[in-house]
């Protein structure tokens, strides 16, 4: 039988990335004080005083599924790596890493979530690619006693979800992309287009909305957003969408892609067509995938966070909730192993929902790209028109 420990709401300060701040290339933002004093919880695992964080007791029974948008994407493999690391530290079973194919992502996620309700798992950790369509399956799972913790991409309505583990503040994502666009296009400004993942990806849509809001300000008045297109996080489709944008908009100066599948595919398209001097690429990407494109000038700046850390933190949250050591309430603080103290807070980007905010952002350019990546074999596949492009890269997914 599991040891059940319940933690009430704890009055602590919460942390966040300053949504109005501007990042310079190569800079790393740091979250402010999470509210933990460094003290651990009392011996019985409960919070002894206001502001005290719960140290999770390891070794309790816990079964879980780590459900990415789909398999075959590097960032989701990295998240699984982090989740496995957390499981080893906590002395419990690693999550089953189970996801649909890219071609069947929405229906596949719904099917896996539906099955979880009858499989007796304690938690499903979901990177949602189905928008609110996944709601009925999530509701069935929660009614069956399954905790649903989202990561990377939440349920837009928040219905059925315990907590969303946010990689960064979504409003900050819009600010970072806007500042990179202004840096790349320079004082003269110009036209840019957005190459997103899928129309139903909640995180992509939130980032793009935040980006559009920032770009509407006077500081960005000389930059025109001409289009938003979708590559569905498939390399070949994203490659072709990037080329179609160039054909449709002769004055295009920048493709902004908040998905690492899209950013790498667009950068390769510009490189293959010899267009890097005319059309730059930016957005969210993995350093290992983007190094060549940054060094050759196709993608002068891009940003990301650690997906290993995201998977690690998500597992800690799911374990704490499913073993009743923490509750999904505002103000609850807990220790997440090597990553330190975190606090559950209201999600300011949704009308309903809670989040744990991870952070930080790192903006990469030619000055710091070599510090955190190895050269990627970006020329291995001769894509021509993109027809033979290997499934690459990762997701700002």
ABEGO torsion letter per residue (X at the ends): XBBBBBBBBBBBBBBBBBAABBBBBGBBBBBBBAGBAGBBBBAAGBBABBGBBBBBBBGBBBBBBBBBABBGBAAAAAAAAAAAAAAAAAGBBBBBBBBBBAAAAAAAAAAAAAAAAAAGBABBBBBBAAEAAAAAAAAAAAAAGBBBBBBGBBBAAGBGBABBBBABBAAAAAAAAAAAAAAAAEAAEEBBBBBBBBAABAAAAAAAAAAAAAAABAAAAABBBABBBBAGGBAAAAAAAAAAAAAABAABABBBBABAAAAAAAAAAAAAAGAAAABBBBEBBBAAAAAAAAAAGABABBBBBBAAAAAAAAAAAAAAAAAGABBBBBGBBBBBEAAEBBBBBBBAABABEBBBBAOBBBBBBAAAAAAABBBBBAAABBAEAGAABBBBBBBAX
